Each structure stands twice: as C-alpha cells, then as structure tokens.
Amino acid sequence: MELLHLAVVAVIQGLTEFIPVSSSGHLVLVPLFMQVPDQGLVIDVAVHVGTLFAVIVYFWGDIWSMIMGLAQVIKGRRDPRAKLIGLLVVGTIPVLVAGFALNYYLPSGVRSFRVIGWTTLGFGLLLLISDQIGMTLRRIEHLKLSDAFVFGMAQVLALIPGTSRSGICMTIGRIMGMERREVARFSMLLGVPAILGAGFVKGWEVYESGNGQLSIDVLVSAGLAFVFALFSIALIMAWLRRASFTIFGVYRLILGSFILAIAYGWLG
C-alpha cells in the first residue's frame, strides 16, 4: 500500500476508534475519495492494535490496579481492585465468541455502504436519545456482572460495521445511568481484550502469509494509529468533563445521511 493511503487510514482509525462516531463509517469513504482499493481487514485490525496500545498507555493506572488486585486474589485474599477484571471478562466473552464465529463464516466481513450508512445514522440517533434521558448516577464500581454481560451483548452489535463499539457501549452505559466519563472509561477498557482477540487472529494470518511488505505496512499503520488514538482519548476524556455526547450524535446523523446519499445515488 502507498504511504499516503496507510497514513490516512491510520489517522482516521486512531481519531475515531474511541469516540462514538463509527470508525468504519469513515474508513468506508477512503477508497471512494482517494480512488484506491479497500485497505482490507488485515490493515483494519493493524490500526486497531495500534489503538489498543494507546488505551493501555492512557489507562495504565487502571490496568496496574487490576494487576495488583489479581495478584492479591491469587494469594487467596479478597481485593476490590480485582472486580474490574471480572467485569471486563464477562463483558468480553459474548463478542469474542461472536467475533470468532464471524471470522470463520464471513472472513471478509460486511462492507456495504447501505448497511454502514443506516447503522451510523440509527445508532447515532440512539446515542442522542440515551444521553438525554439517562441519569448520571452510576460509576464503574456500581456495575454488576449482569451489567457487564449487557455491555458484552452490545459489543456483539458492534460487529455490524457502522455501529461503533465505543458508541454502542456508551449508549448502553447512559441508558444504565452511568456518568459520561465513567462509561467512556469503561468502554475503552472493555475494548482492550476485544481488540486483542481480533488482533491475534488477524496477526496470525499475516504471519502465515509470509508477506514481509504487508508486515511493514502493518507496523507503520499501527504506529500512526497509536499516536492519534492517544490524542483522541485525551481529547474526549477532557471534553466529557464539561459536555455531553450530543455533538457526537449529531455528527453521526450527518455522516450517516451523507453515506446513504452516496449509497442510493442521491448525490448524482
């Protein structure tokens, strides 16, 4: 792939992966406007892995706390810090099972303009509504395992392109009455095992292909995605100190309508 194409894909993925605007809704437009072939699932996952490391760096305090809590549990001691690990495990199981099944039966995924347009628009509207009606009372420590399972099922919906994994998690969290920054934080932490699982599967495929050039492309795109994802995470966490998800919901309505206009030929 050309460096410019890789850079565009990586920057878009990094900026949009952890804000609720649908990264796939943006990536589907790249081949159209740059007149290049689709970047393919392997590069898609490579930039996801880059964003994974961005989450680990930004939320290192939470991750270290979980490690310490797990160490205490292994020693036979109860530790409240280990609870978050349980929540993440339960919230990850549904999407891992569904993701492996989808990769087996439909390895190329779904890249329909119409599907992405409708999901970008529809789930954007749902985000707007949930953010307006949801209370802001609950934090991560208030979540139960049953709540985590609901998040996990929501992530399964995110396997449909245009849904946005972060977006659907933030929507569900707001419906549950979670504080905006807390649901954003939990959504990003929940993305770590999900992205790790997808990255492992596709990374193994890259290894077995023996394509050295492809491996270089993967490293470049992952590195760029890491930088821009780190910036994006810091930006949304700062934004949610004083504002809501409204701007993201409105943006999705505009983006979804634009994609549908292209899909149905309304733009001539």
Secondary structure as UniProt FT lines:
FT   HELIX           3..16
FT   TURN            17..21
FT   HELIX           23..27
FT   TURN            28..29
FT   HELIX           30..34
FT   HELIX           40..58
FT   HELIX           60..74
FT   TURN            75..76
FT   HELIX           80..82
FT   HELIX           83..105
FT   TURN            107..108
FT   HELIX           113..133
FT   HELIX           140..142
FT   HELIX           145..157
FT   TURN            158..159
FT   TURN            161..162
FT   HELIX           165..175
FT   TURN            176..177
FT   HELIX           180..209
FT   HELIX           212..239
FT   TURN            240..242
FT   HELIX           246..263
FT   TURN            264..267
//
